[in-house]
Amino acid sequence: MTPMPTTDVEAFVPAAIQFNDVEDVIAFLDALGASPMIEPGLVELDHALQCAAELKALRPDDEELQVAGLVHDIAHGRCHIRDHDRVGAEALRPIFGDRVANLVALHVEAKRYLVVADDGYRARLSPVSIKTMELQGGAMNTAEIAAFEAKPNAQDACLLRMADEAAKLAGRDVPGLNAWIDTLRHVASSRS
Ligand SMILES: [Fe+2]
C-alpha cells in the first residue's frame, strides 16, 4: 500500500486502509519516508520515529505505547484529517490488538483534553496542530472531559500526545525504522 502525500490539512482521500499483517505495516511505514508531512521540513516517517523515540525514553518497558506512537498517524492522507485517529485505529486493531488501537484512537481526543486540563500544553502546539484541532472539535467541554478521563487508556494517550507535539523537529537524529522492526513484530505476535 502506498501512502498518499499529506500537504493539505483539509485533504480528503476516500481510500480504504487495511493491513494484512505486521510486515504490511512495516512496508507502509517505510514508504512514509517519501511522504511529506503537513509540518514543514519533515516527512511522515520522521514524525513517527521521533514520537516513538520520545515514548521509549519516557516508558522504556512499554512496547505497546512505543508502537502506538510509531503508528498513530498512519491514516494521515487516507481519510479526512478529523477522522484519521479512528480510521487508523481500526486498521491497526487486527495487527497490534486493542490497547495499541485504543491509544491511536485517543490521540486526537487527548489533544482536545490537554488544551483544557494542562495550562502549558496549548503553547506546545504547532500552528498546524491548532488548525487541525478546530477541524477535530476544538477544546473539550465539561462532559467530554469527564468521559475522556474515565477511559482506561486516557493517561497513556496523554503521554502519546505530549510525545506527538515533541516529534516535529526537522533534522532531529533518532533511531531509524530498522531499530523498530523487532518491537513491531513482538507487539503484533503478543497482541491481546
Ligand atoms: Fe502525530
Backbone and ligand atoms as CSV (ligand in chain L), in Angstrom:
chain,resi,resn,atom,element,x,y,z
A,1,MET,N,N,0.838,-1.185,0.000
A,1,MET,CA,C,0.000,0.000,0.000
A,1,MET,C,C,0.879,1.243,0.000
A,2,THR,N,N,0.606,2.177,-0.872
A,2,THR,CA,C,1.429,3.378,-0.991
A,2,THR,C,C,0.768,4.534,-0.255
A,3,PRO,N,N,1.473,5.180,0.686
A,3,PRO,CA,C,0.869,6.308,1.376
A,3,PRO,C,C,0.655,7.488,0.441
A,4,MET,N,N,-0.354,8.295,0.753
A,4,MET,CA,C,-0.635,9.480,-0.042
A,4,MET,C,C,0.071,10.672,0.581
A,5,PRO,N,N,0.559,11.628,-0.214
A,5,PRO,CA,C,1.147,12.829,0.365
A,5,PRO,C,C,0.104,13.623,1.141
A,6,THR,N,N,0.527,14.241,2.245
A,6,THR,CA,C,-0.424,14.942,3.094
A,6,THR,C,C,0.052,16.366,3.317
A,7,THR,N,N,-0.077,17.184,2.307
A,7,THR,CA,C,0.382,18.553,2.420
A,7,THR,C,C,-0.761,19.518,2.700
A,8,ASP,N,N,-1.987,19.044,2.683
A,8,ASP,CA,C,-3.140,19.909,2.888
A,8,ASP,C,C,-3.970,19.332,4.035
A,9,VAL,N,N,-4.113,20.100,5.122
A,9,VAL,CA,C,-4.830,19.572,6.274
A,9,VAL,C,C,-6.295,19.314,5.970
A,10,GLU,N,N,-6.816,19.930,4.908
A,10,GLU,CA,C,-8.220,19.715,4.558
A,10,GLU,C,C,-8.388,18.551,3.582
A,11,ALA,N,N,-7.271,17.945,3.187
A,11,ALA,CA,C,-7.337,16.920,2.145
A,11,ALA,C,C,-8.255,15.772,2.558
A,12,PHE,N,N,-9.045,15.339,1.636
A,12,PHE,CA,C,-9.892,14.168,1.871
A,12,PHE,C,C,-9.573,13.155,0.794
A,13,VAL,N,N,-9.068,12.030,1.188
A,13,VAL,CA,C,-8.719,10.967,0.243
A,13,VAL,C,C,-9.539,9.748,0.630
A,14,PRO,N,N,-10.628,9.467,-0.073
A,14,PRO,CA,C,-11.541,8.405,0.345
A,14,PRO,C,C,-11.018,7.017,-0.012
A,15,ALA,N,N,-9.835,6.692,0.485
A,15,ALA,CA,C,-9.248,5.385,0.191
A,15,ALA,C,C,-9.291,4.517,1.437
A,16,ALA,N,N,-9.540,3.245,1.230
A,16,ALA,CA,C,-9.554,2.322,2.358
A,16,ALA,C,C,-8.135,2.126,2.857
A,17,ILE,N,N,-8.008,1.780,4.118
A,17,ILE,CA,C,-6.698,1.440,4.662
A,17,ILE,C,C,-6.854,0.110,5.388
A,18,GLN,N,N,-6.048,-0.842,4.989
A,18,GLN,CA,C,-6.155,-2.188,5.543
A,18,GLN,C,C,-4.790,-2.849,5.484
A,19,PHE,N,N,-4.429,-3.527,6.553
A,19,PHE,CA,C,-3.156,-4.231,6.596
A,19,PHE,C,C,-3.412,-5.718,6.763
A,20,ASN,N,N,-2.664,-6.511,6.007
A,20,ASN,CA,C,-2.830,-7.955,6.116
A,20,ASN,C,C,-2.051,-8.533,7.283
A,21,ASP,N,N,-0.909,-7.933,7.584
A,21,ASP,CA,C,-0.072,-8.431,8.676
A,21,ASP,C,C,0.930,-7.346,9.056
A,22,VAL,N,N,1.771,-7.650,10.057
A,22,VAL,CA,C,2.707,-6.631,10.540
A,22,VAL,C,C,3.723,-6.261,9.463
A,23,GLU,N,N,4.058,-7.184,8.584
A,23,GLU,CA,C,5.010,-6.862,7.514
A,23,GLU,C,C,4.425,-5.801,6.576
A,24,ASP,N,N,3.124,-5.847,6.393
A,24,ASP,CA,C,2.439,-4.842,5.580
A,24,ASP,C,C,2.538,-3.463,6.248
A,25,VAL,N,N,2.404,-3.426,7.583
A,25,VAL,CA,C,2.541,-2.159,8.318
A,25,VAL,C,C,3.972,-1.636,8.187
A,26,ILE,N,N,4.946,-2.520,8.320
A,26,ILE,CA,C,6.350,-2.107,8.218
A,26,ILE,C,C,6.629,-1.520,6.830
A,27,ALA,N,N,6.117,-2.163,5.796
A,27,ALA,CA,C,6.314,-1.648,4.433
A,27,ALA,C,C,5.643,-0.284,4.270
A,28,PHE,N,N,4.482,-0.122,4.873
A,28,PHE,CA,C,3.769,1.159,4.793
A,28,PHE,C,C,4.565,2.257,5.492
A,29,LEU,N,N,5.082,1.935,6.699
A,29,LEU,CA,C,5.896,2.919,7.428
A,29,LEU,C,C,7.127,3.307,6.610
A,30,ASP,N,N,7.752,2.318,6.006
A,30,ASP,CA,C,8.941,2.588,5.201
A,30,ASP,C,C,8.611,3.576,4.073
A,31,ALA,N,N,7.473,3.382,3.448
A,31,ALA,CA,C,7.060,4.273,2.356
A,31,ALA,C,C,6.759,5.688,2.850
A,32,LEU,N,N,6.448,5.826,4.138
A,32,LEU,CA,C,6.197,7.161,4.690
A,32,LEU,C,C,7.469,8.010,4.716
A,33,GLY,N,N,8.600,7.377,4.479
A,33,GLY,CA,C,9.844,8.121,4.344
A,33,GLY,C,C,9.883,9.001,3.111
A,34,ALA,N,N,8.947,8.779,2.198
A,34,ALA,CA,C,8.859,9.600,0.980
A,34,ALA,C,C,7.572,10.415,0.958
A,35,SER,N,N,6.927,10.539,2.136
A,35,SER,CA,C,5.631,11.211,2.197
A,35,SER,C,C,5.748,12.513,2.988
A,36,PRO,N,N,5.703,13.672,2.315
A,36,PRO,CA,C,5.838,14.942,3.043
A,36,PRO,C,C,4.768,15.078,4.121
A,37,MET,N,N,5.168,15.635,5.255
A,37,MET,CA,C,4.238,15.842,6.357
A,37,MET,C,C,3.615,17.228,6.259
A,38,ILE,N,N,2.491,17.401,6.925
A,38,ILE,CA,C,1.882,18.733,6.973
A,38,ILE,C,C,2.856,19.726,7.613
A,39,GLU,N,N,3.530,19.275,8.695
A,39,GLU,CA,C,4.502,20.135,9.369
A,39,GLU,C,C,5.693,20.373,8.429
A,40,PRO,N,N,6.207,21.588,8.387
A,40,PRO,CA,C,7.276,21.894,7.426
A,40,PRO,C,C,8.591,21.179,7.744
A,41,GLY,N,N,9.271,20.718,6.680
A,41,GLY,CA,C,10.618,20.178,6.827
A,41,GLY,C,C,10.702,18.743,7.278
A,42,LEU,N,N,9.593,18.054,7.342
A,42,LEU,CA,C,9.566,16.672,7.814
A,42,LEU,C,C,8.808,15.791,6.833
A,43,VAL,N,N,9.189,14.517,6.798
A,43,VAL,CA,C,8.332,13.524,6.158
A,43,VAL,C,C,7.584,12.781,7.262
A,44,GLU,N,N,6.527,12.076,6.871
A,44,GLU,CA,C,5.694,11.395,7.867
A,44,GLU,C,C,6.501,10.423,8.725
A,45,LEU,N,N,7.471,9.746,8.110
A,45,LEU,CA,C,8.264,8.778,8.885
A,45,LEU,C,C,9.112,9.468,9.946
A,46,ASP,N,N,9.639,10.660,9.672
A,46,ASP,CA,C,10.399,11.402,10.693
A,46,ASP,C,C,9.544,11.593,11.947
A,47,HIS,N,N,8.321,12.034,11.737
A,47,HIS,CA,C,7.422,12.304,12.862
A,47,HIS,C,C,7.133,11.020,13.637
A,48,ALA,N,N,6.864,9.942,12.928
A,48,ALA,CA,C,6.576,8.660,13.580
A,48,ALA,C,C,7.766,8.194,14.424
A,49,LEU,N,N,8.965,8.286,13.859
A,49,LEU,CA,C,10.169,7.820,14.564
A,49,LEU,C,C,10.485,8.706,15.763
A,50,GLN,N,N,10.293,10.006,15.626
A,50,GLN,CA,C,10.544,10.905,16.753
A,50,GLN,C,C,9.548,10.662,17.876
A,51,CYS,N,N,8.304,10.424,17.527
A,51,CYS,CA,C,7.277,10.159,18.536
A,51,CYS,C,C,7.595,8.867,19.285
A,52,ALA,N,N,7.946,7.823,18.553
A,52,ALA,CA,C,8.282,6.544,19.180
A,52,ALA,C,C,9.508,6.682,20.079
A,53,ALA,N,N,10.505,7.449,19.629
A,53,ALA,CA,C,11.716,7.646,20.435
A,53,ALA,C,C,11.396,8.385,21.734
A,54,GLU,N,N,10.533,9.377,21.659
A,54,GLU,CA,C,10.106,10.105,22.858
A,54,GLU,C,C,9.469,9.150,23.868
A,55,LEU,N,N,8.601,8.281,23.370
A,55,LEU,CA,C,7.882,7.365,24.265
A,55,LEU,C,C,8.803,6.290,24.818
A,56,LYS,N,N,9.773,5.866,24.029
A,56,LYS,CA,C,10.738,4.892,24.548
A,56,LYS,C,C,11.549,5.497,25.683
A,57,ALA,N,N,11.881,6.778,25.577
A,57,ALA,CA,C,12.615,7.443,26.658
A,57,ALA,C,C,11.752,7.585,27.907
A,58,LEU,N,N,10.469,7.843,27.709
A,58,LEU,CA,C,9.555,8.019,28.848
A,58,LEU,C,C,9.165,6.695,29.482
A,59,ARG,N,N,8.907,5.691,28.653
A,59,ARG,CA,C,8.412,4.390,29.108
A,59,ARG,C,C,9.174,3.268,28.404
A,60,PRO,N,N,10.410,3.032,28.836
A,60,PRO,CA,C,11.251,2.072,28.103
A,60,PRO,C,C,10.721,0.643,28.088
A,61,ASP,N,N,9.855,0.291,29.047
A,61,ASP,CA,C,9.340,-1.081,29.100
A,61,ASP,C,C,7.968,-1.238,28.444
A,62,ASP,N,N,7.402,-0.179,27.937
A,62,ASP,CA,C,6.041,-0.241,27.393
A,62,ASP,C,C,6.095,-0.242,25.856
A,63,GLU,N,N,6.292,-1.443,25.305
A,63,GLU,CA,C,6.423,-1.545,23.844
A,63,GLU,C,C,5.126,-1.180,23.129
A,64,GLU,N,N,3.986,-1.488,23.735
A,64,GLU,CA,C,2.716,-1.149,23.086
A,64,GLU,C,C,2.571,0.370,22.940
A,65,LEU,N,N,2.930,1.100,23.968
A,65,LEU,CA,C,2.850,2.565,23.889
A,65,LEU,C,C,3.825,3.097,22.837
A,66,GLN,N,N,5.013,2.544,22.799
A,66,GLN,CA,C,6.003,2.972,21.798
A,66,GLN,C,C,5.496,2.707,20.376
A,67,VAL,N,N,4.933,1.513,20.163
A,67,VAL,CA,C,4.408,1.177,18.836
A,67,VAL,C,C,3.221,2.081,18.494
A,68,ALA,N,N,2.385,2.364,19.482
A,68,ALA,CA,C,1.264,3.284,19.225
A,68,ALA,C,C,1.793,4.635,18.751
A,69,GLY,N,N,2.883,5.095,19.364
A,69,GLY,CA,C,3.486,6.348,18.910
A,69,GLY,C,C,4.000,6.259,17.489
A,70,LEU,N,N,4.553,5.124,17.159
A,70,LEU,CA,C,5.112,4.933,15.813
A,70,LEU,C,C,4.025,4.944,14.734
A,71,VAL,N,N,2.866,4.426,15.056
A,71,VAL,CA,C,1.827,4.247,14.028
A,71,VAL,C,C,0.631,5.196,14.189
A,72,HIS,N,N,0.692,6.132,15.140
A,72,HIS,CA,C,-0.529,6.871,15.476
A,72,HIS,C,C,-1.102,7.688,14.323
A,73,ASP,N,N,-0.264,8.124,13.404
A,73,ASP,CA,C,-0.759,8.949,12.284
A,73,ASP,C,C,-0.809,8.166,10.978
A,74,ILE,N,N,-0.884,6.860,11.052
A,74,ILE,CA,C,-0.744,6.050,9.849
A,74,ILE,C,C,-1.870,6.295,8.838
A,75,ALA,N,N,-2.994,6.810,9.298
A,75,ALA,CA,C,-4.098,7.076,8.371
A,75,ALA,C,C,-4.080,8.490,7.802
A,76,HIS,N,N,-3.074,9.295,8.162
A,76,HIS,CA,C,-2.948,10.609,7.517
A,76,HIS,C,C,-2.933,10.430,6.006
A,77,GLY,N,N,-3.740,11.184,5.320
A,77,GLY,CA,C,-3.751,11.103,3.865
A,77,GLY,C,C,-4.615,9.990,3.314
A,78,ARG,N,N,-5.174,9.176,4.195
A,78,ARG,CA,C,-6.061,8.095,3.757
A,78,ARG,C,C,-7.516,8.426,4.050
A,79,CYS,N,N,-7.740,9.555,4.720
A,79,CYS,CA,C,-9.108,9.954,5.073
A,79,CYS,C,C,-9.046,11.421,5.466
A,80,HIS,N,N,-10.179,12.021,5.803
A,80,HIS,CA,C,-10.170,13.388,6.293
A,80,HIS,C,C,-9.371,13.439,7.597
A,81,ILE,N,N,-8.644,14.553,7.793
A,81,ILE,CA,C,-7.801,14.696,8.977
A,81,ILE,C,C,-8.604,14.509,10.276
A,82,ARG,N,N,-9.882,14.873,10.260
A,82,ARG,CA,C,-10.655,14.763,11.507
A,82,ARG,C,C,-10.990,13.305,11.841
A,83,ASP,N,N,-10.804,12.409,10.879
A,83,ASP,CA,C,-11.149,11.002,11.111
A,83,ASP,C,C,-9.924,10.095,11.243
A,84,HIS,N,N,-8.713,10.643,11.107
A,84,HIS,CA,C,-7.549,9.755,10.949
A,84,HIS,C,C,-7.252,8.948,12.204
A,85,ASP,N,N,-7.670,9.452,13.369
A,85,ASP,CA,C,-7.445,8.707,14.613
A,85,ASP,C,C,-8.236,7.396,14.608
A,86,ARG,N,N,-9.513,7.485,14.267
A,86,ARG,CA,C,-10.371,6.284,14.293
A,86,ARG,C,C,-10.103,5.361,13.100
A,87,VAL,N,N,-9.884,5.946,11.932
A,87,VAL,CA,C,-9.596,5.118,10.756
A,87,VAL,C,C,-8.297,4.340,10.971
A,88,GLY,N,N,-7.288,5.018,11.473
A,88,GLY,CA,C,-6.022,4.347,11.747
A,88,GLY,C,C,-6.175,3.278,12.814
A,89,ALA,N,N,-6.906,3.586,13.874
A,89,ALA,CA,C,-7.075,2.623,14.963
A,89,ALA,C,C,-7.709,1.333,14.467
A,90,GLU,N,N,-8.738,1.455,13.638
A,90,GLU,CA,C,-9.434,0.237,13.206
A,90,GLU,C,C,-8.606,-0.552,12.186
A,91,ALA,N,N,-7.767,0.119,11.426
A,91,ALA,CA,C,-6.864,-0.603,10.519
A,91,ALA,C,C,-5.790,-1.347,11.305
A,92,LEU,N,N,-5.392,-0.781,12.436
A,92,LEU,CA,C,-4.296,-1.354,13.224
A,92,LEU,C,C,-4.759,-2.385,14.249
A,93,ARG,N,N,-6.027,-2.350,14.619
A,93,ARG,CA,C,-6.526,-3.236,15.695
A,93,ARG,C,C,-6.264,-4.716,15.416
A,94,PRO,N,N,-6.520,-5.209,14.198
A,94,PRO,CA,C,-6.260,-6.642,13.957
A,94,PRO,C,C,-4.781,-7.001,13.996
A,95,ILE,N,N,-3.923,-6.017,13.831
A,95,ILE,CA,C,-2.482,-6.299,13.774
A,95,ILE,C,C,-1.842,-6.204,15.160
A,96,PHE,N,N,-2.177,-5.152,15.911
A,96,PHE,CA,C,-1.477,-4.892,17.174
A,96,PHE,C,C,-2.361,-5.041,18.413
A,97,GLY,N,N,-3.655,-5.313,18.241
A,97,GLY,CA,C,-4.517,-5.536,19.385
A,97,GLY,C,C,-5.192,-4.273,19.898
A,98,ASP,N,N,-6.002,-4.471,20.949
A,98,ASP,CA,C,-6.887,-3.399,21.405
A,98,ASP,C,C,-6.156,-2.221,22.047
A,99,ARG,N,N,-5.123,-2.481,22.843
A,99,ARG,CA,C,-4.518,-1.341,23.550
A,99,ARG,C,C,-3.845,-0.381,22.579
A,100,VAL,N,N,-3.053,-0.906,21.650
A,100,VAL,CA,C,-2.409,-0.041,20.659
A,100,VAL,C,C,-3.484,0.705,19.862
A,101,ALA,N,N,-4.506,-0.012,19.418
A,101,ALA,CA,C,-5.566,0.625,18.629
A,101,ALA,C,C,-6.269,1.714,19.435
A,102,ASN,N,N,-6.538,1.431,20.707
A,102,ASN,CA,C,-7.258,2.419,21.514
A,102,ASN,C,C,-6.394,3.654,21.794
A,103,LEU,N,N,-5.111,3.467,21.954
A,103,LEU,CA,C,-4.212,4.621,22.122
A,103,LEU,C,C,-4.201,5.475,20.857
A,104,VAL,N,N,-4.148,4.834,19.703
A,104,VAL,CA,C,-4.207,5.581,18.436
A,104,VAL,C,C,-5.544,6.321,18.340
A,105,ALA,N,N,-6.607,5.634,18.696
A,105,ALA,CA,C,-7.950,6.233,18.605
A,105,ALA,C,C,-8.087,7.453,19.504
A,106,LEU,N,N,-7.331,7.485,20.620
A,106,LEU,CA,C,-7.485,8.567,21.601
A,106,LEU,C,C,-6.520,9.734,21.392
A,107,HIS,N,N,-5.621,9.659,20.407
A,107,HIS,CA,C,-4.578,10.685,20.384
A,107,HIS,C,C,-5.092,12.059,19.983
A,108,VAL,N,N,-6.199,12.123,19.269
A,108,VAL,CA,C,-6.788,13.430,18.972
A,108,VAL,C,C,-7.626,13.909,20.162
A,109,GLU,N,N,-8.390,13.006,20.755
A,109,GLU,CA,C,-9.134,13.380,21.963
A,109,GLU,C,C,-8.180,13.900,23.033
A,110,ALA,N,N,-7.012,13.294,23.140
A,110,ALA,CA,C,-6.043,13.728,24.152
A,110,ALA,C,C,-5.612,15.166,23.917
A,111,LYS,N,N,-5.463,15.561,22.667
A,111,LYS,CA,C,-5.137,16.969,22.372
A,111,LYS,C,C,-6.282,17.873,22.822
A,112,ARG,N,N,-7.491,17.494,22.495
A,112,ARG,CA,C,-8.660,18.310,22.865
A,112,ARG,C,C,-8.831,18.362,24.379
A,113,TYR,N,N,-8.378,17.324,25.071
A,113,TYR,CA,C,-8.424,17.286,26.541
A,113,TYR,C,C,-7.320,18.152,27.139
A,114,LEU,N,N,-6.103,17.982,26.654
A,114,LEU,CA,C,-4.946,18.638,27.272
A,114,LEU,C,C,-4.993,20.158,27.127
A,115,VAL,N,N,-5.619,20.673,26.083
A,115,VAL,CA,C,-5.681,22.136,25.967
A,115,VAL,C,C,-6.520,22.744,27.081
A,116,VAL,N,N,-7.381,21.929,27.689
A,116,VAL,CA,C,-8.173,22.406,28.823
A,116,VAL,C,C,-7.499,22.027,30.137
A,117,ALA,N,N,-6.980,20.805,30.222
A,117,ALA,CA,C,-6.522,20.262,31.505
A,117,ALA,C,C,-5.094,20.642,31.867
A,118,ASP,N,N,-4.293,21.033,30.898
A,118,ASP,CA,C,-2.877,21.319,31.152
A,118,ASP,C,C,-2.588,22.755,30.712
A,119,ASP,N,N,-2.271,23.606,31.691
A,119,ASP,CA,C,-2.110,25.039,31.405
A,119,ASP,C,C,-1.040,25.330,30.360
A,120,GLY,N,N,0.034,24.547,30.351
A,120,GLY,CA,C,1.130,24.857,29.445
A,120,GLY,C,C,1.059,24.174,28.103
A,121,TYR,N,N,0.039,23.336,27.914
A,121,TYR,CA,C,0.017,22.482,26.719
A,121,TYR,C,C,-0.220,23.265,25.432
A,122,ARG,N,N,-1.149,24.207,25.437
A,122,ARG,CA,C,-1.502,24.905,24.194
A,122,ARG,C,C,-0.271,25.555,23.560
A,123,ALA,N,N,0.631,26.048,24.413
A,123,ALA,CA,C,1.828,26.708,23.878
A,123,ALA,C,C,2.741,25.737,23.133
A,124,ARG,N,N,2.579,24.436,23.381
A,124,ARG,CA,C,3.416,23.450,22.698
A,124,ARG,C,C,2.866,23.079,21.321
A,125,LEU,N,N,1.627,23.443,21.049
A,125,LEU,CA,C,1.005,23.046,19.785
A,125,LEU,C,C,1.590,23.831,18.618
A,126,SER,N,N,1.858,23.125,17.524
A,126,SER,CA,C,2.308,23.796,16.309
A,126,SER,C,C,1.111,24.509,15.676
A,127,PRO,N,N,1.363,25.498,14.806
A,127,PRO,CA,C,0.247,26.165,14.112
A,127,PRO,C,C,-0.642,25.173,13.370
A,128,VAL,N,N,-0.047,24.144,12.752
A,128,VAL,CA,C,-0.845,23.137,12.040
A,128,VAL,C,C,-1.740,22.393,13.029
A,129,SER,N,N,-1.193,22.063,14.189
A,129,SER,CA,C,-1.957,21.299,15.165
A,129,SER,C,C,-3.124,22.112,15.721
A,130,ILE,N,N,-2.915,23.409,15.889
A,130,ILE,CA,C,-4.010,24.272,16.346
A,130,ILE,C,C,-5.113,24.320,15.287
A,131,LYS,N,N,-4.721,24.415,14.021
A,131,LYS,CA,C,-5.712,24.463,12.943
A,131,LYS,C,C,-6.493,23.151,12.866
A,132,THR,N,N,-5.771,22.025,12.943
A,132,THR,CA,C,-6.474,20.746,12.814
A,132,THR,C,C,-7.382,20.503,14.017
A,133,MET,N,N,-7.010,21.021,15.189
A,133,MET,CA,C,-7.863,20.803,16.367
A,133,MET,C,C,-9.244,21.410,16.164
A,134,GLU,N,N,-9.310,22.541,15.492
A,134,GLU,CA,C,-10.619,23.131,15.236
A,134,GLU,C,C,-11.450,22.228,14.319
A,135,LEU,N,N,-10.789,21.581,13.357
A,135,LEU,CA,C,-11.494,20.631,12.482
A,135,LEU,C,C,-11.922,19.389,13.261
A,136,GLN,N,N,-11.236,19.127,14.366
A,136,GLN,CA,C,-11.463,17.897,15.136
A,136,GLN,C,C,-12.390,18.116,16.331
A,137,GLY,N,N,-12.988,19.306,16.449
A,137,GLY,CA,C,-13.954,19.539,17.509
A,137,GLY,C,C,-13.545,20.564,18.538
A,138,GLY,N,N,-12.310,21.049,18.481
A,138,GLY,CA,C,-11.865,22.078,19.424
A,138,GLY,C,C,-11.681,21.537,20.830
A,139,ALA,N,N,-11.490,22.453,21.787
A,139,ALA,CA,C,-11.271,22.052,23.175
A,139,ALA,C,C,-12.498,21.321,23.725
A,140,MET,N,N,-12.252,20.340,24.603
A,140,MET,CA,C,-13.357,19.554,25.179
A,140,MET,C,C,-14.208,20.401,26.127
A,141,ASN,N,N,-15.506,20.075,26.177
A,141,ASN,CA,C,-16.374,20.671,27.188
A,141,ASN,C,C,-16.360,19.793,28.453
A,142,THR,N,N,-17.076,20.206,29.465
A,142,THR,CA,C,-17.017,19.519,30.764
A,142,THR,C,C,-17.429,18.052,30.660
A,143,ALA,N,N,-18.475,17.784,29.921
A,143,ALA,CA,C,-18.946,16.393,29.788
A,143,ALA,C,C,-17.928,15.548,29.030
A,144,GLU,N,N,-17.332,16.126,27.997
A,144,GLU,CA,C,-16.321,15.392,27.226
A,144,GLU,C,C,-15.082,15.102,28.070
A,145,ILE,N,N,-14.717,16.048,28.930
A,145,ILE,CA,C,-13.561,15.842,29.813
A,145,ILE,C,C,-13.822,14.664,30.746
A,146,ALA,N,N,-14.985,14.616,31.340
A,146,ALA,CA,C,-15.312,13.520,32.264
A,146,ALA,C,C,-15.307,12.180,31.535
A,147,ALA,N,N,-15.864,12.162,30.337
A,147,ALA,CA,C,-15.907,10.911,29.571
A,147,ALA,C,C,-14.505,10.459,29.181
A,148,PHE,N,N,-13.662,11.413,28.808
A,148,PHE,CA,C,-12.286,11.063,28.428
A,148,PHE,C,C,-11.520,10.510,29.622
A,149,GLU,N,N,-11.635,11.177,30.762
A,149,GLU,CA,C,-10.871,10.748,31.947
A,149,GLU,C,C,-11.291,9.360,32.423
A,150,ALA,N,N,-12.498,8.945,32.083
A,150,ALA,CA,C,-12.985,7.626,32.507
A,150,ALA,C,C,-12.463,6.499,31.619
A,151,LYS,N,N,-11.846,6.823,30.521
A,151,LYS,CA,C,-11.378,5.777,29.601
A,151,LYS,C,C,-10.090,5.141,30.129
A,152,PRO,N,N,-9.942,3.832,29.984
A,152,PRO,CA,C,-8.807,3.112,30.591
A,152,PRO,C,C,-7.432,3.605,30.135
A,153,ASN,N,N,-7.315,4.028,28.905
A,153,ASN,CA,C,-6.002,4.412,28.388
A,153,ASN,C,C,-5.805,5.926,28.309
A,154,ALA,N,N,-6.636,6.680,29.037
A,154,ALA,CA,C,-6.596,8.139,28.887
A,154,ALA,C,C,-5.232,8.725,29.255
A,155,GLN,N,N,-4.665,8.299,30.365
A,155,GLN,CA,C,-3.388,8.891,30.787
A,155,GLN,C,C,-2.264,8.541,29.815
A,156,ASP,N,N,-2.243,7.309,29.349
A,156,ASP,CA,C,-1.212,6.931,28.383
A,156,ASP,C,C,-1.424,7.644,27.047
A,157,ALA,N,N,-2.673,7.870,26.689
A,157,ALA,CA,C,-2.948,8.630,25.460
A,157,ALA,C,C,-2.424,10.066,25.599
A,158,CYS,N,N,-2.482,10.619,26.802
A,158,CYS,CA,C,-1.928,11.966,27.016
A,158,CYS,C,C,-0.408,11.949,26.869
A,159,LEU,N,N,0.234,10.884,27.362
A,159,LEU,CA,C,1.688,10.755,27.163
A,159,LEU,C,C,2.017,10.696,25.677
A,160,LEU,N,N,1.245,9.880,24.943
A,160,LEU,CA,C,1.455,9.780,23.496
A,160,LEU,C,C,1.289,11.161,22.851
A,161,ARG,N,N,0.285,11.875,23.304
A,161,ARG,CA,C,0.024,13.199,22.713
A,161,ARG,C,C,1.161,14.183,22.994
A,162,MET,N,N,1.692,14.142,24.207
A,162,MET,CA,C,2.838,15.008,24.525
A,162,MET,C,C,4.026,14.650,23.625
A,163,ALA,N,N,4.236,13.344,23.436
A,163,ALA,CA,C,5.316,12.903,22.551
A,163,ALA,C,C,5.051,13.362,21.120
A,164,ASP,N,N,3.802,13.316,20.705
A,164,ASP,CA,C,3.391,13.769,19.375
A,164,ASP,C,C,3.830,15.230,19.154
A,165,GLU,N,N,3.558,16.089,20.122
A,165,GLU,CA,C,3.927,17.510,19.970
A,165,GLU,C,C,5.442,17.695,19.924
A,166,ALA,N,N,6.163,16.816,20.626
A,166,ALA,CA,C,7.628,16.943,20.693
A,166,ALA,C,C,8.319,16.292,19.497
A,167,ALA,N,N,7.553,15.745,18.579
A,167,ALA,CA,C,8.103,14.922,17.491
A,167,ALA,C,C,8.004,15.621,16.145
A,168,LYS,N,N,8.235,16.914,16.142
A,168,LYS,CA,C,8.074,17.684,14.905
A,168,LYS,C,C,9.286,18.567,14.643
A,169,LEU,N,N,10.466,18.042,14.979
A,169,LEU,CA,C,11.693,18.823,14.820
A,169,LEU,C,C,12.431,18.381,13.555
A,170,ALA,N,N,12.474,19.243,12.568
A,170,ALA,CA,C,13.188,18.918,11.326
A,170,ALA,C,C,14.659,18.662,11.618
A,171,GLY,N,N,15.178,17.560,11.075
A,171,GLY,CA,C,16.595,17.253,11.208
A,171,GLY,C,C,16.994,16.540,12.476
A,172,ARG,N,N,16.051,16.237,13.353
A,172,ARG,CA,C,16.379,15.556,14.612
A,172,ARG,C,C,16.866,14.131,14.319
A,173,ASP,N,N,17.913,13.731,15.020
A,173,ASP,CA,C,18.515,12.418,14.798
A,173,ASP,C,C,17.945,11.419,15.807
A,174,VAL,N,N,17.158,10.471,15.312
A,174,VAL,CA,C,16.594,9.409,16.171
A,174,VAL,C,C,16.803,8.072,15.453
A,175,PRO,N,N,16.687,6.948,16.182
A,175,PRO,CA,C,16.826,5.643,15.522
A,175,PRO,C,C,15.849,5.485,14.353
A,176,GLY,N,N,16.319,4.809,13.300
A,176,GLY,CA,C,15.501,4.631,12.120
A,176,GLY,C,C,14.515,3.474,12.240
A,177,LEU,N,N,13.795,3.230,11.161
A,177,LEU,CA,C,12.749,2.202,11.182
A,177,LEU,C,C,13.317,0.809,11.490
A,178,ASN,N,N,14.518,0.519,11.018
A,178,ASN,CA,C,15.090,-0.807,11.279
A,178,ASN,C,C,15.200,-1.103,12.770
A,179,ALA,N,N,15.402,-0.055,13.574
A,179,ALA,CA,C,15.524,-0.241,15.026
A,179,ALA,C,C,14.202,-0.654,15.663
A,180,TRP,N,N,13.106,-0.510,14.942
A,180,TRP,CA,C,11.775,-0.793,15.490
A,180,TRP,C,C,11.160,-2.090,14.980
A,181,ILE,N,N,11.796,-2.736,14.031
A,181,ILE,CA,C,11.140,-3.878,13.392
A,181,ILE,C,C,10.910,-5.030,14.378
A,182,ASP,N,N,11.888,-5.346,15.200
A,182,ASP,CA,C,11.689,-6.418,16.181
A,182,ASP,C,C,10.559,-6.075,17.152
A,183,THR,N,N,10.520,-4.820,17.580
A,183,THR,CA,C,9.462,-4.400,18.512
A,183,THR,C,C,8.098,-4.487,17.850
A,184,LEU,N,N,8.001,-4.043,16.611
A,184,LEU,CA,C,6.718,-4.133,15.893
A,184,LEU,C,C,6.269,-5.593,15.790
A,185,ARG,N,N,7.189,-6.467,15.431
A,185,ARG,CA,C,6.821,-7.888,15.297
A,185,ARG,C,C,6.471,-8.495,16.652
A,186,HIS,N,N,7.177,-8.076,17.705
A,186,HIS,CA,C,6.897,-8.629,19.026
A,186,HIS,C,C,5.515,-8.202,19.524
A,187,VAL,N,N,5.189,-6.935,19.369
A,187,VAL,CA,C,3.877,-6.467,19.818
A,187,VAL,C,C,2.771,-7.130,18.993
A,188,ALA,N,N,2.995,-7.302,17.707
A,188,ALA,CA,C,1.985,-7.971,16.866
A,188,ALA,C,C,1.791,-9.429,17.279
A,189,SER,N,N,2.865,-10.096,17.624
A,189,SER,CA,C,2.749,-11.525,17.946
A,189,SER,C,C,2.187,-11.748,19.344
A,190,SER,N,N,2.229,-10.742,20.192
A,190,SER,CA,C,1.722,-10.907,21.568
A,190,SER,C,C,0.482,-10.066,21.823
A,191,ARG,N,N,-0.204,-9.654,20.751
A,191,ARG,CA,C,-1.354,-8.751,20.910
A,191,ARG,C,C,-2.466,-9.403,21.741
A,192,SER,N,N,-3.146,-8.531,22.462
A,192,SER,CA,C,-4.259,-9.006,23.300
A,192,SER,C,C,-5.556,-8.999,22.512
L,1,LIG,FE,FE,1.203,12.980,15.194
